[in-house]
């Protein structure tokens, strides 16, 4: 592995006139679960004492929360005075961290000259995308870094070190679409004077609830306007909610990342009723809500009345972490005249890394590329540019490190390439907090999570889920391990449901349930499904039935257990799955 000077090399003075230390990377952005390849550059102007060259690779999620309190006290003149107090708290969780020496110096010294130390490491799977957000005087971030340090013996010899950030994109989302039929909203329409004007029922569908940054998705609409109110506008939008916490307090930030307005002229059922028609509808109301739901479902399933909703390319990825979370909500909203009720429907969607172009080869996740292979012979990895809405601030050391390698860099001594043993990495540590005045969070220690139940057991599974970066990825990994077969095979309906409900990203719950269902020794039963429906996220219950019903061994005999857990709307949209 050989790399000359270039824009990807970050260097830093080592102190005094000793020389410079820098880090160069093959790429600035990597997918989670793929290799990171680079070189540590060392330029010495004079001989130095040195024991080893150490590399640290890691990533953190951090939060900084700000809040205000006031106190009122006497001003000594018969009046009062109010003082405002600003408070700060910080929290950090290490997503992963590995520290290893990549070269040792037997003689304890290095002669003047130029040196290159190639290294390669395989990033852990399930890492979230680099991000940053701020609001309320606080901020949060997910950030990845590489530190290099030349350790030097002696009290008066400071370690020579440098640092640089790099960006990570989460693994592309699965290609299989997860559509959603949103629970219709029936709204009694009335004016400010409480005059009844009938009712409106609004339903919507989304062709896929897993949407890549910068991609578009079709949103469908169904409407039954049994009122005398005029529909002025129907729109759909996706709102991004970022929340972070520390010290018992939280800050947040929200913004719209997609919006579209429907063409009312193409919407069936938008026309209002006259008074005579409204009276007739009220008299026929005995037909009940079931008929209305059937009509709306047929409209939605027909595939018409759809608009394209485009997600901003700089949207943050959906994420549920220990100190911060990013959530995305789709809302379809109908607006009527002033002082009239406006119905709306909502659902949770997942925003993540888009799939790479099909023409570009992507290595299998978890398969390291050989370090000795020249960079030019690698298969290209199509990592999308992560267009952050706000750039991640650089630390003081990172600002000092961003310079360029000498223009005449050549004739360097190149060490043997080293593969960093990621098996030694600390992954998914516990979150730690402090109220110290430390905006960079660097003084918060990284505390490794110690497994109380390291054995292969149900308790061990739950404990691993509490520390993992990606719940679904962990379940899929353990389910493919024969040593865990006995744990999955004997899951009771209650145990099965609890594991599914533990999956933090709601849209992954049906996939996780499907993986585990195939491992049950006696097969998946209606009792398993019913228990899961009562515990799982409401927005994905229909998707759960769609995934699990084909695997059920007693569907025809006991499907009433499943139906009992479903709402009236869910029964309509899952009818074909339960036949």
C-alpha positions, 0 to 999 in steps of 0.5 A: 500500500503506497500513497503520495501526498494528497488532499486526504492526508492530515498532518500535525506538528509533533512539537518543537522541531522534531517533525510531523505526524500525519494520517492519510486515508484511501477514502473520506467516507466509508460504509459501515461494515467495510474496510478503512485503509490508510497510512500514518506518515511520519517525518522526522527532522532529528533523531527521537526516542520512541517505543511504538506507533499506536493507532486508535480508531473509534466513533462516539455519539455525544450530547450537550444539553443546555437549560435555564433556571431563574431565581428571584431574591430581594434587591435590598431596597424593598424590591426583587431581582431575578437572576438567570442561570445557564446549565450544561450537561454532557453525555457520550457513548462509544459506538466502538473503539480499538487501540493497537500498536501498528509498529514497534521500535526495538532499538527505542529510537528513530533516525531522521527521515520519512516513514509510512506505516500502512494499516487496514481495519474492518469497520463494525457492522451497524454503525450509524451515519455521521451527523450533527444537530443543534438547538436550544443552546445544546447540540449532538453528534455522531462522529468517527476518528482516527488517532495516531500516537508515537509513544516516547519513553521518559518523563520529559518526552511528550508523546507525538500525536495527531488526529483526524475525523472520517465519515461513515455512512450506514449500510444501505437499506434492504431492497425489499419495500415495506409499504404502509396503509395508514389508519384512516382518520374520520373527523367530524367537521364543525365550525367555530360555532360547533355547527355540524357539517358532516364528516371527512374520512382521510386515508393514505398509503406509502409505497415504501416506508424505507426511503434513502436520502435524496430518493423519492417515494409515491404517496397515495391518497383516499378521501370520503368527503361526507360533509358540506365543507370545501377542501382547500388543500391536501399535502404530505410532508416528512418531518425530522425530529432530533432529540438528545438528552443528558443530566435529566434534561433534553434539547431538540431540533425539527425541520421538514425534509420533504413536502408535496401538494396533491392536485385536487382535480384528480382526487376522487371523493373530494367534492363536498355535499349539499344539505340534501346529500348530507341528510341522506348520508346521515340516514345511511350511516347505519352501514357503519365504518367497515364499508367506508374502510373497504371503499378507501382501501380499494381506492388506495390499493388501485394505485391511483391518486398518488404524488411523488414525495422527494426526500432532501439529500441532506436528511439525517438518518433515522436512529435510536441511540443511547444519548440521541435519536432521530425520528421521521414522521410522514403526515398527510393533511387535509385543509378546509376553510377557516374555522373548520376541522382539518383531518390528518393521518401520520406514520413513522418512516425510516430515512437511511443510506440509499442503495448504491448504483447497480453498475458499481460493485460493492464488496460483501459486508464483513469481508476485508480487502487484502491490505497488500493489494494496491488501492488501484485494483480495488473494486470501487465502493459506491459510498454516497456523499453524506451531505450533512445539513450542518457540518460536524464541528472540528475539535482543536486538535483536528483543526490543527491537523488539517494541513497538507503533506510536503509537496516533495514527499518521496523516498519514504521508508515503507513499513509492512502493512498491518491489519488492525484486529477489530476483534479487540474493539470495544463495541456498544459501550454504556453511556456516561454523563457529566455536568463538567464545563467541557464542550467537547465531551473528551473527559467523559471516560469510555466505560466498557459494557460488561456482560452479566450473562455472557452465556448463550441464553435468553437473558444473554440475548436480551443483554446483547440487545441492550448494547448492540448498535443494530438490533436487527443485525444482531438477531440475524447474526445470532440466528445464523449461528448454530450455537444459538439454535437452542435459544431461538428454537424454544421461544415461548409466545411471550418471549418471542414478542418481547424480543420483537418489541425490544428492536429499537427501530420500529420498521425492523420489527417485522424483519426481526420477527420473520428471522426468529420465526424460522428458527422455532422448533415447533413452528410459528403459531397464531399465539406467537403472532397474537402476542407479538401484535400486542407488543409491537409498534402499532404502525407496523402491525399489518406488515407484521401479519404480512411477514408472519402469516405465511409461516404460521403452522396453525393459521386456519385453525386459530387465526381468530387469535390474530384477528382479535388483536387487529383494529377494524382497518387492519382487518381490512388490509390484512384480509388476503394474508389471513385467508 
